[in-house]
Amino acid sequence: DNLWVDPMDEEQFGLYMWLSGPDIGPWWHYDHDHNFYVQVAGTKRFVLIPPWETPNMHPFPQIHPRNHKSQVNFDQPDLSKTPNYEKITEAYTAELNPGEVLYIPPYWWHHVRSHVRSVSLASWSQSGLYRVMRYGFYQRTFAMDSLAQKSPQRHAAFRYMLMSIAQNIYGSNNTFFADHVQQRWDPTRKEIESNLPMEVRLEDEAITKARLCYPISYLDEELREKIDQDAKAAVQAFENCQTKVGAGNTGIGRERRDMKAIRDIEFGDFSDFMLAGEVGAENALPFLDHCLNPAEFQAELAAA
């Protein structure tokens, strides 16, 4: 019973058995869960990298089929595509023998390789922050939900919310979205752009901005105030402490580097997820490229 945080985790996940041959292992990835990994037979080698190294791991965008995985090839890293990888300064190795247990914390990157034929067991328990996000914040009704889908006003509200969240967390001159694009989207940009509709690929930047980047002048003061409340709720959720239940522990450990790192991961995931729903997957990268410039946003705020 002590393998799980509560009975709900045991019911949802159960105990997993991994059977593998020699020299087999999954791609670099992280999980949202607490994981107690038990080696039963054979040996395995784990390489673990903490969540604050995530910018150097080049995760796939959240809306990519390989989300929560790194774009870095463990055996043959291509630093021309994933240049941040060589900046990693902190990593750990664990050689797991029969009868040994490894605890893998939530959001810790890990690469696993079997040395020989291997039998392992694993148990997962959802982290507190994951519970807060999936069963709390992602169920929230936002102010923009009252606006017509795909309307200029809704696009403007969505843009205002993302920029307000970033400003609340990182300050008015932040580079969050530029960094987000460099870390997650640039390594796979050619693949993404090759699959975009031809009219989007050939579109002039000015036309793209006019089509997607609606200014905050579309929003009245009352609506902006409601969106500000959504942004504050988002920041609270992203910064909530990773405890058993998550909720009710706001502010505990916010300055810890793991909590800051997890906040950044979750905000990046949220941005990608919402982009797909609000502007469409085909417009996600153009929107990130052209619509989230802090200097332009500050100028609009000043004018308003």
N, C-alpha and C positions, 0 to 999 in steps of 0.2 A: 504493500500500500504506500510505502514511503517513496516509491518511484514517481508518483504523480502528485501534483499540487492539490487536486481535489478529485472526487469521484467522477465528475463530468469529463475530465481528461481521460481517465481510464476507459470510460464508456465510449468516448469519441474515437480515441486512438488505439486502445489496446496495446499489446506488446508486439513489436515487429521483429521478424527474423530475417536476417540477411545471409544469403548463401552466395559465395563468390569463388571463382577460380583465381589462380595467380595473376598478378599484374593487372588487376581490374579495379576500377574506381570511378566515381562520378565526377562531373565537371566541378570546378570551383563554385561554391554556392554558400548561402546562409539560410537559416530557418528562423521563424519568429518564435520558436519554442525552446523551452528547457529540454535538454536531451541527455539522458543517462545512457551511455553506450557501453554494453557489456560484451567483452570478447570471450567466446565460449571455446572455440577451437581455432588453431592457426594464428597467424599474426597479421597485424595491420599497422600501417604508418599513417598518422594524421599530421597534417600541417595546418595550423590554426592562425588566423590573422584577425586582430581585434576590429570592432566596428569603426573606430576612428581612422582606420586606414582605408575605409570605403572609397573615398575620392580617388585613391590610387588603384583600386580594383576594377574600375570601369564597368559597373553593373549595366546589364541591359536595361533599356527603358521598361517601365512597369507594364506597358501594353504590348511588349514583345512576348512571343511564346516562351522565351527563355528567361523571363523576369526572375529576379532573385539569384541569378547566376552571373558570373563574371564573364566578360568578353575576352579575358586573357586565357590563352592556351597554356596550361601548366607546363607541358613538356617543351613547347616551342613558342614562347611568348614573342609576339610581333610588336616591338616597341615603336614602330612607325604608326601603328593603329592604336596602341594602348601605351602611350609614352609615360603615364604616371606610375606605371607598375614598378619601374626601377627606383622610384622614390620611397618605396616601402622600407621602414626602418625597424618594424617590430613584428616578429613572427615566432611561433612556437612549434616544436616538433614533439609528438608523442608516439612512441613505439608501444603498441598495445599487445600484450601477451595473454594467453588463456587465463581466465579468472580475474582479469583486471577490468576496472570500470573507468571510463572517461566521461567527465561532465563537460558538455558543450553549451555555453550560455547562448541565449537568444542573440541573433544578429552577428554572431561570430562566423566569419568566413572559414570554411574548412575544405580541404582536399584530402581524400582518403585513397589509399592503395593497399590491396591485399598482396602480401608476399607469397603466400601459398594458398591452397584451398582453405576456405575460412567460413566459420559460423559465428554470427554475432546477433545480439538482441538490442533493441533500442526502445525507449519509452519517451513520449513527448508530452509536455504540458504547456499550454498556451501562456505566454508572458502577460503580465498585467497590462502593458501598453498595447499589446495586440487586442486584448479584450476591450480596452477603452476605445480603440479605433474602430474595430469591426462591429461591436455591439452598441456603441455609443455615437461617436462622431459621424461615422458613415451612414447612420440612420437619421441624421439631423435634416430637418427641412430648412433649406437656405432661403434667404430673401429673394434670390434670383429665381427660385423655383416657381414663383408666382408670375413670372414673365413668359411671354410666348417663346417657344423653342425656336432657335436659329434667328431670332429677331436682333436687330442692331442694339437695342437696349439690353438684351440678355447677354450678348457678347461683351458689351461695355461693363456690365455688372460682374461678369466672370473675370474679366481682365482686372477690374478694380479690386476684386477680392484677393486674387493671387498676389498682386503687387502690395496690397495692404498687409497680408500675412508676412511676406518677405520683409517689408519695412518694419513691422512690429518686432520681428526676431533679430534681423541683421542690421537695421538702420537704413537711412534713406539713400545712401550711396552704395548699397550692397551689390555684389556680383553673383548672387545665388543662381540666377537663371543662366547667365553666361557660363558659369562653372558647371551647371547641370547639363547643358548642351555639350560642353567639352568632354565631360566624364562619361555620359550615358549615350548621347546621340551621335557625336562625331565619329566614333569608331565604326559605326554601322551606317553612316550617312549615305554612302554610295549605294548600298543595298536598298535603303529606304527610298531614296530619290529615284532609283531605277524603277520602283514599283508605283510611284505617284502617277496620277493621270497626266497625260501629255500637256493639257492646258495649265496644270499647276506647275509642271517643270519649266515651261516656257514663259511663265508669267513674270512680268516686270515687278521689281520690288515695290514701286509706288502703288501698283495695282493691288498687290498682295496686302499691303498695309491698309489700303482703302477698303478692301473686302473683309478684312479680319480684325483690324485694330481700331475698334470704335472707341472714341475718347469718352472721358467721364462726364462731358457736357450732356450726354444722353441721360444722365441720372440726376434726379432731383435730390434735394438735401435730405428729405425723409428716407429715401431709399438708400442713400449713401450711409446714413446713420445705422440702418439695419444691417447693411453689409459690414460695417465696422464691427458690429456685434458678432457677426459670423466669423470675422477674422480673429477676434479675440478668443472665441470659443475654439478655433482651430489651433491657435498658439497654445492654449491651455491643454488641449488634447495631445499635441506633439511633445509638449514638455512634461507631461504627466509621468510620475515616477513608475518605474518598472517593478511593481510589487505583486503580491498574490492577486489582488483585485484591481490594482491600478487606480480606479476612481477613489477620490477622497484623500489622495496623497499628493495633491498638487503642490509643487514647489520643493518637494523633498528631492535633493540630489540634482537639481537642474543644472548646476555648474560642473557636475561630474563629466569627464570627457566622453564616457560611454553614453550618457543621456543626451549630450549635445549631438553626438554622432547619430544616434537612433532617431532623434528629432529630425535631423537633416535627411536621413533615409526616408522616413515616413512622409515628410513634406514633399520630397521628390516623387515618391510613389503616388501621393495624392494628386499632385499637379499633373502627372502623366495620365492617371486614371480619369480625372475630370476633363482633361483636354480631349480625350477620345469621345467622351459623351457630349461635350458642349460644342466643339468645332469639327469633330470627326477625325478619325485616325489619320486620314490623308492630309489634314491641315495642322496636325500637331506640331511637326517640325517647323513649318513656315510660321506658325503662331509664336513658337519659342524664339525663332530667329528675329522676328520683326516687331512683336507687340509688347515685349516686357522689358523695355529700356527704362531704367530708373530715372535718368535725367529727363526724358520726355514726360514721364509720369509726374515728376516733381513740378515741371513747368505747367502741366495741366492743373495740378492742385493749386498752384499759385494763381493761375488765371480764374479758377473757380471761386 
